[in-house]
Amino acid sequence: MPDVPPEFIRAHTRPVRTELVPEVELLIAADVVALWEAMETEQGRTSTDPPFWAAAWPGGQALARYVLDNPGLVAGKAVLDLGAGSGLVAVAAVQAGATSVLASDVDPFALTAIAVNAERNAATGITPVGNVLDREPPEVAVVLAGDVCYDREMTDRVLPFLEAARARGAEVLVGDPGRVYLPEDRLSALATYDVPDTEPSPDRPAPIRRTTVWRLP
């Protein structure tokens, strides 16, 4: 499909600063159903996948918080944000001092959203890129992967890539809210956060997702 115009992203989202990562202002879906319909009617999107890029997922929030609290992890380094979605982790990495960030996502809407959110936060050095899983990991010092183990198929694709990046010397961190497909026995926990949902209901408090940042040893 053709490139997604930034105006589309801005027209169908709202600015939010999450409770866990107030340093970053993100554009997320004002109405997911309306956004999904607009993606089809206005942009001709035919995929049945939801607009994952239009939310601040808990694994990404936890990773962004960890990076901002531990800037030495990325300061002065090249970083890959795998499954970047909205670009939250990429922006946080730049704010923590990363010299460059490859923000990878397979959805062309996400690639535009990453650029829009980077501009909104004056985060320079972020380059949106498409799928990187089918080739050798790029030459980066740090790989940050939020919410990438959401089903078995994706986990089976992501883990060999992350292990290859680690074997080449990259530091590899994964943010995850306890999904069953994450192989915790192959990881070591660095930090755990209680992440409030960004879409609270008016008649109940925002759900809390216990979310862990893991390191691939």
C-alpha positions as semicolon CSV with decimal commas, in nm:
position;residue;x (nm);y (nm);z (nm)
1;M;0,000;0,000;0,000
2;P;0,119;0,361;-0,046
3;D;0,284;0,555;0,231
4;V;0,047;0,662;0,507
5;P;0,023;1,043;0,534
6;P;0,107;1,192;0,876
7;E;-0,220;1,386;0,863
8;F;-0,412;1,059;0,885
9;I;-0,234;0,963;1,207
10;R;-0,293;1,303;1,365
11;A;-0,661;1,311;1,263
12;H;-0,751;0,978;1,422
13;T;-0,551;0,985;1,746
14;R;-0,523;1,187;2,063
15;P;-0,215;1,296;2,260
16;V;-0,149;1,104;2,581
17;R;0,125;1,102;2,843
18;T;0,106;0,770;3,022
19;E;0,130;0,759;3,400
20;L;0,441;0,541;3,385
21;V;0,624;0,738;3,113
22;P;0,507;1,101;3,134
23;E;0,826;1,219;2,961
24;V;0,689;1,103;2,625
25;E;0,375;1,238;2,459
26;L;0,220;0,974;2,233
27;L;-0,058;0,984;1,980
28;I;-0,283;0,685;2,047
29;A;-0,627;0,587;1,921
30;A;-0,913;0,806;2,032
31;D;-1,155;0,532;1,920
32;V;-1,003;0,202;1,804
33;V;-1,310;0,092;1,606
34;A;-1,340;0,426;1,428
35;L;-0,967;0,423;1,355
36;W;-0,985;0,071;1,215
37;E;-1,272;0,170;0,987
38;A;-1,089;0,484;0,871
39;M;-0,780;0,278;0,789
40;E;-0,998;0,074;0,553
41;T;-1,215;0,346;0,401
42;E;-0,965;0,631;0,380
43;Q;-0,640;0,441;0,323
44;G;-0,755;0,119;0,161
45;R;-0,609;-0,111;0,426
46;T;-0,725;-0,471;0,381
47;S;-0,543;-0,645;0,668
48;T;-0,755;-0,792;0,945
49;D;-0,493;-0,714;1,210
50;P;-0,594;-0,452;1,469
51;P;-0,404;-0,119;1,477
52;F;-0,146;-0,235;1,731
53;W;0,054;0,083;1,672
54;A;-0,221;0,302;1,817
55;A;-0,176;0,197;2,181
56;A;0,085;0,223;2,455
57;W;0,138;-0,145;2,527
58;P;0,255;-0,241;2,878
59;G;0,579;-0,407;2,765
60;G;0,676;-0,095;2,574
61;Q;0,591;0,130;2,867
62;A;0,803;-0,081;3,101
63;L;1,097;-0,079;2,861
64;A;1,069;0,297;2,811
65;R;1,065;0,353;3,187
66;Y;1,365;0,126;3,238
67;V;1,567;0,297;2,966
68;L;1,488;0,643;3,101
69;D;1,585;0,534;3,454
70;N;1,902;0,361;3,331
71;P;2,033;0,586;3,052
72;G;2,377;0,423;3,058
73;L;2,221;0,127;2,881
74;V;2,174;0,325;2,557
75;A;2,364;0,654;2,593
76;G;2,600;0,706;2,301
77;K;2,488;0,380;2,136
78;A;2,295;0,258;1,833
79;V;1,966;0,090;1,927
80;L;1,703;-0,129;1,758
81;D;1,344;-0,095;1,879
82;L;1,187;-0,421;1,758
83;G;0,810;-0,417;1,709
84;A;0,819;-0,043;1,767
85;G;0,447;0,026;1,723
86;S;0,394;0,386;1,827
87;G;0,765;0,453;1,873
88;L;0,740;0,499;2,251
89;V;1,054;0,296;2,326
90;A;1,247;0,457;2,041
91;V;1,166;0,806;2,170
92;A;1,261;0,708;2,525
93;A;1,593;0,569;2,398
94;V;1,674;0,900;2,226
95;Q;1,575;1,093;2,539
96;A;1,815;0,868;2,733
97;G;2,100;0,954;2,497
98;A;2,098;0,696;2,218
99;T;2,279;0,828;1,912
100;S;2,049;0,649;1,666
101;V;1,747;0,419;1,678
102;L;1,613;0,185;1,413
103;A;1,241;0,156;1,490
104;S;1,117;-0,161;1,320
105;D;0,755;-0,252;1,254
106;V;0,578;-0,443;0,977
107;D;0,276;-0,209;0,966
108;P;0,313;0,095;0,736
109;F;0,076;0,287;0,963
110;A;0,317;0,224;1,250
111;L;0,610;0,356;1,047
112;T;0,427;0,686;0,995
113;A;0,314;0,697;1,359
114;I;0,675;0,646;1,472
115;A;0,788;0,944;1,262
116;V;0,501;1,161;1,387
117;N;0,564;1,075;1,752
118;A;0,938;1,129;1,712
119;E;0,875;1,475;1,569
120;R;0,622;1,551;1,843
121;N;0,886;1,477;2,107
122;A;1,176;1,640;1,920
123;A;1,348;1,300;1,918
124;T;1,604;1,309;1,639
125;G;1,795;1,011;1,505
126;I;1,498;0,772;1,481
127;T;1,470;0,584;1,151
128;P;1,148;0,386;1,093
129;V;1,218;0,057;0,911
130;G;1,004;-0,240;0,809
131;N;1,049;-0,607;0,891
132;V;1,400;-0,703;1,005
133;L;1,331;-1,057;1,128
134;D;1,412;-1,229;0,799
135;R;1,773;-1,113;0,784
136;E;2,077;-1,080;1,010
137;P;2,032;-0,842;1,304
138;P;2,157;-0,490;1,228
139;E;2,479;-0,356;1,376
140;V;2,344;-0,211;1,699
141;A;2,462;-0,220;2,059
142;V;2,118;-0,262;2,216
143;V;1,796;-0,434;2,109
144;L;1,474;-0,337;2,287
145;A;1,167;-0,553;2,221
146;G;0,834;-0,471;2,383
147;D;0,532;-0,704;2,371
148;V;0,674;-0,923;2,096
149;C;0,573;-1,263;2,242
150;Y;0,199;-1,220;2,205
151;D;0,145;-1,553;2,023
152;R;0,336;-1,871;1,950
153;E;0,413;-1,794;1,586
154;M;0,558;-1,452;1,662
155;T;0,759;-1,589;1,954
156;D;0,908;-1,859;1,733
157;R;1,021;-1,590;1,487
158;V;1,145;-1,335;1,738
159;L;1,350;-1,549;1,976
160;P;1,604;-1,676;1,719
161;F;1,650;-1,317;1,600
162;L;1,707;-1,191;1,955
163;E;1,948;-1,475;2,026
164;A;2,139;-1,396;1,706
165;A;2,162;-1,030;1,810
166;R;2,290;-1,134;2,153
167;A;2,547;-1,365;1,996
168;R;2,676;-1,069;1,795
169;G;2,731;-0,874;2,116
170;A;2,413;-0,668;2,147
171;E;2,246;-0,617;2,484
172;V;1,891;-0,755;2,447
173;L;1,599;-0,647;2,667
174;V;1,238;-0,761;2,643
175;G;0,934;-0,599;2,804
176;D;0,640;-0,832;2,869
177;P;0,326;-0,837;3,090
178;G;0,335;-1,208;3,167
179;R;0,229;-1,361;2,838
180;V;0,235;-1,741;2,832
181;Y;0,461;-1,765;2,526
182;L;0,751;-1,577;2,684
183;P;1,027;-1,828;2,776
184;E;1,105;-1,686;3,120
185;D;1,345;-1,972;3,193
186;R;1,576;-1,833;2,922
187;L;1,571;-1,478;3,056
188;S;1,671;-1,288;3,369
189;A;1,445;-1,026;3,526
190;L;1,578;-0,670;3,560
191;A;1,278;-0,473;3,685
192;T;0,903;-0,505;3,733
193;Y;0,640;-0,231;3,702
194;D;0,267;-0,195;3,760
195;V;0,147;-0,048;3,431
196;P;-0,197;0,120;3,427
197;D;-0,409;0,064;3,117
198;T;-0,424;0,371;2,894
199;E;-0,794;0,312;2,824
200;P;-0,970;0,315;3,166
201;S;-1,344;0,270;3,175
202;P;-1,549;0,560;3,321
203;D;-1,714;0,323;3,568
204;R;-1,405;0,141;3,697
205;P;-1,039;0,210;3,773
206;A;-0,778;0,149;3,506
207;P;-0,664;-0,216;3,501
208;I;-0,307;-0,271;3,614
209;R;-0,071;-0,499;3,423
210;R;0,226;-0,636;3,618
211;T;0,502;-0,604;3,360
212;T;0,865;-0,717;3,366
213;V;1,175;-0,603;3,180
214;W;1,385;-0,908;3,101
215;R;1,745;-0,945;2,982
216;L;1,859;-1,217;2,745
217;P;2,178;-1,352;2,910
